[in-house]
Amino acid sequence: MTEQARESARSVRIFLLDDHEVVRRGVAALLCAEDDLEIVGEAGTAAEAEIDTAEYDERLATLR
């Protein structure tokens, strides 16, 4: 297993969804401070998220 694969296996991959960009930025800033959390994408609407998440294998989505 490569180092990158090991790192990905340890990380919690997160896709952020909120209609307020400032909220998404704030949450992303807090989560990025943690070594084991990775923001893989974000969207402002459910329609955007549906399209965007097709390319990710995220483990957790934040919904508000």
N, C-alpha and C positions, 0 to 999 in steps of 0.2 A: 504494500500500500504506500502510495506517495505521501509526502508531507502534507500537500494540499488536500488530499483525500482524507487524511486523518484529521486535519483542521476542520473540514466541512462536517465530518461525522460528529465532532464535539460541539459544533455550533447549533444554536437554535435559530432557524431561518424564519424571518418574520416579514409578512407583507402588511403594510399599514393602509387602512381605509378610513378616511374621514373627509367630510365635505369642506372642512376648514383647513387651508394649507398651513396656517400658523400652528394649528394643533398638531398636524402631521410632522412639521419641522421640529416642534418642541419634544414630542414623543421620540422621534428619531434621534435627536441629540442626547436624550437621556439613555436610550437603549444602546447607542453606539459607544457609550462610555464603558460598557460591559464587554469583556473579552470573549465571552461565549455566546453573544447575541449578534446576529447579522441581519441587517435590513436588506431584503432582496428586491423590494419594490414598494410602490405606493400608488394610490389612486384617490380621486376625489369623489367618484361615484361608483355605484355597484356595476354599472355597465362598463366603465373603464377597468374595474378590478377583474371582471369576468374575462376581458380580453388580455389584460396584463398577466394574470396568474397562470394562463395556459403555458407560459414558458418557464415557470418556476416550480420547484418541488418544495414549497414552503411547509413548515410544520405548524405555524401558528399565524392566524390572521387576527388583527385587532379590529373589532367592529364597534361602532358607536351609534 
